[in-house]
C-alpha cells in the first residue's frame, strides 16, 4: 500500500488546481451525470442521436478529450473515460471537482468464469483490486463496490445483465492461468483495467458510480484449451450501447 497513515501533507497538484491552470480552456457548467466510455461509445451516440459539444478539451491531466451533451436528456454528458486505472481516476477526480455526482462507466472485460460467456452483459456488484491506483487512496483495500442505488437501478433497467464480481488488473500480459484460477476461486468471472479504481476512488470522492460491461472475449480456462480470440462484433457493440443508454437516461 502507498497511502501512509502519518502523511498529512497536501498533494503537489489537485484536480481543482489543474482545472484552473493555464493548460485548460474555459470550462462550462457540467450536468450532474457523466457517462464514461471505454470502447468508443461516444462516437456511436454522436452518429445516432442529437448531441452537441459541451467542451472541446476535458481538463484532465492525461490526454484531454472532447465532452458531449445528449440533447434529448440534457442532464447527462458523455466522454471517453481513458485507458487503465490511472487515467480513469484522473477523469473521476476532474468530474468530481466540476460538480458531477453520478458516473456510469461503459466498457468491456475479458471473461474467464464458467458462468459467463462472450457477449454477456455484466453489472458487477464487486471488483477485486489488483490495480495500483486505489492503493494511493486507502490504507488497505482488497475490493470495491458500486453505488448500491445505481447498481439496483442498472439491474432493473437491463434485465438480462448478470451481477457478478470482476477483478481489475494493470498487467495485461501477466494474467496467467494460475492467477485466473485464484480469481475464479474468489468468485470473479472476468477482468478489466478500470472498474475497481472507479468504484474505490468514486466512493472516496463521494461520487455515485456504477459500471456496465460486455464480455468482449472468453479466456481459455485451462492450458491446452483453444487460444484466446477476440469475439466482439459491431452489432453486439451497438446493442450494448443502447442498453447503456437506457441506464444513462434514468440516472
N, C-alpha and C positions, 0 to 999 in steps of 0.2 A: 504494500500500500504506500501511496506517496502523499497522503494528506496527514500532516503531523499535528497531533493534539496541542502542542505548545507553539504552533505557528500562528501568531496574532498579527502578522504583517499583511499589508494590503497587496493585491495583485499589481504587477507592473503596468498592465493595461486592462481596462474593463470594457464591456460592451458599450456602455453609455459613452465613455470617453471616445471610443473608436467611431461611434456614430457621428459624433460632433467634430471629428478630426478633419484635417484637410483632405483626407482620402475619400470622403463621402460627399455626394451631392445633396441638395435639399431633399429631405425625406417627407412624403405626405403622411397624413394620419392613416394608420393601419386598422383594418377591421379586427374584431375580437377573435376570429378564427382563421387559421392558416393551414393549408394543405401542402405537405411536402412530398414531392415525387422523387423517387429514386430510380425511375425507369422511363423517363421521357413522357410522362403523362401530361405535362403542361402543354406539350405540342399537340396532343390529341384534343384537349379542351379548346385550344385556340382554333383548331381546324373545324371543330364540330359544333361550337357554341359561341354565342356573342360574348366577347371578353374585351377588356381594354387594359392598356399598360398602366400599372399603378406607379411603378418607378423603374427606371432603366437599370440602376445598379443597386441591388440589395447590399447594404453596407457591412457584410461580414468580412472577417479577416482573410479567409481563404476563398479566393475566386468569387468576385461579385457576379451576380446574375440578375436578369430582369424578374420583376414581380408583376403578376397579372391579377385582375379582379374579374370575378364571374358576374356578368351583368344581370343574369336572371335572379341571382341571390347575392346582393351586394354585401352581405355580412361575412363573406369569406374571400380570401385571396389565395393564390397558389404560386409555387415556385419550385425550382429544383432544390432538393434537400442537401445535395452534396454526395460524397462518396466516403464511407467509413465513419467511425465514431468521432474523430476529431472535427471533421467538417460538419457532421450532423449537429454536434453540440455547439459549435461556433454559430450555426444557424439558429439554434434554440436560444442561446444567450442574447442574440440580437433581437429576435422576436419578442422575448420577454421584456427587454429594455424598451421596445416600441409599443408595449401595452397589449400585446396579443395574449389571450387567455387559454384558447383551445387549439390543439395541434393534432391533425390527422396525418399520420405517416403512411405512405403508399409505396410498397416495394416488393421485392422478390426474395425468396430464400431457397436454399438447396435442401431438399427433403432426404432424410435418412431413417425415418421411422417406419415401422411395419404398418402403422395405421394411417399413413399419409402417402399420396401419390402425386405425380406431376399434374399440374393444373388445379390441384386442390387449393382452396382459399382458407387462410388461417388468420384468426384474430387472437393472437396469443394473450393469455392471462398471466404469463410469467416469462421472463427472459433471464437466463443464466449469464452472469457477467464473466466473459473471457476477453474483453477489450480493456485497454489501459486507461481510457479517458475517465470512466466512472471512478477509478481509484484515486483521482485527484480531488474528488468532491466528498468522499466518505472515508472515515477511518477504517471501515471494514464493510464490504458488501459482496455477497455471493449471487444475489438475484434481485431483479427489479420488476415492478408491476405497473400496468397502465392505470389510468383513472378508472375507478370501478364504475362510475356512472356512464362514462363514454364507452367503456367496454360493453356494458349492458345494452346501450343504445345501438352500437355497431352490430352486436349479435342478433338483436331483434330486427335489424334492417336487412342484413344479409343472412337469411335463414339457412343457407347451405354451407356457411362457414363453420370451421371447426375451431374450438377453443382449446389449444394445447400449448405446452411450453416450447420455446426455442432457446438457442444459445447464440450469443453474438461473439464473434472471434475476429481478431485483427489479421491473423496469419493464414492467408488463402492457401498457401502451399504446405501447411502443417496440420491439415485436417486428416489425420491418419485413421486407418481402420480401428486401431486400438482406442484412439481418443473418441471416435464417434460411438464406439460401443459404450464407453464411460458416459457419454452424453445420453445415449438411449437408456442406460440404467437409471439415470436421474429423471427420466420422463420426457426429455426433449425429443422433438421429431424433425428438427431442421436447424439450419444455421444461416445467419446473415452477418452483417458487419456493423449494424447501427442500432437495432431495437433496444438492447439493454441500456445503452447510453442515453437514448431518447427517454426511456422510462425513468431511469435513475436521476438524470440531471433535470428532466421535466419536473419531477417531484421536488428536487432541491430548489428549483426556481419558482415553485408554486404554480406551474403550468398544468393544465389537464391534457394528457397525451394518450392517444390510442393509436394502434398500428394495425393495418390490414395488409396482408402479404399473400402472394401467389407463389406456389411451388413451381419454379422455373425448370427444375430438373430433379431426378431421383438418383441419389448416390448408390453405387453398389454396396450392399450390406456386408459382403464377405470378399476376401481376396479370392480371385478366380471367377467372380461374377462378371457379367458383361460390363464393359468400361463405362465411365461417366459420359453422358451425352446431353447436349442442350435440347430441350423439348418444347420451349416456349414458342407459340405461334402468334402471328399478328392478330388473328381472330380472338384467341383466348386473352391476349393482352387488352384488346379493346373492350371485350365483355367485362373484364376485371375493372377497367377504368370506370365503366358505367356503374358498377356496384359500389366502387369507392365514392363516386359522385353522389349516390343516394345517401350515403352516410354524411358526407360533407354538407348536404343541403338540410340536414336535420340538426347539425351542431349549433 
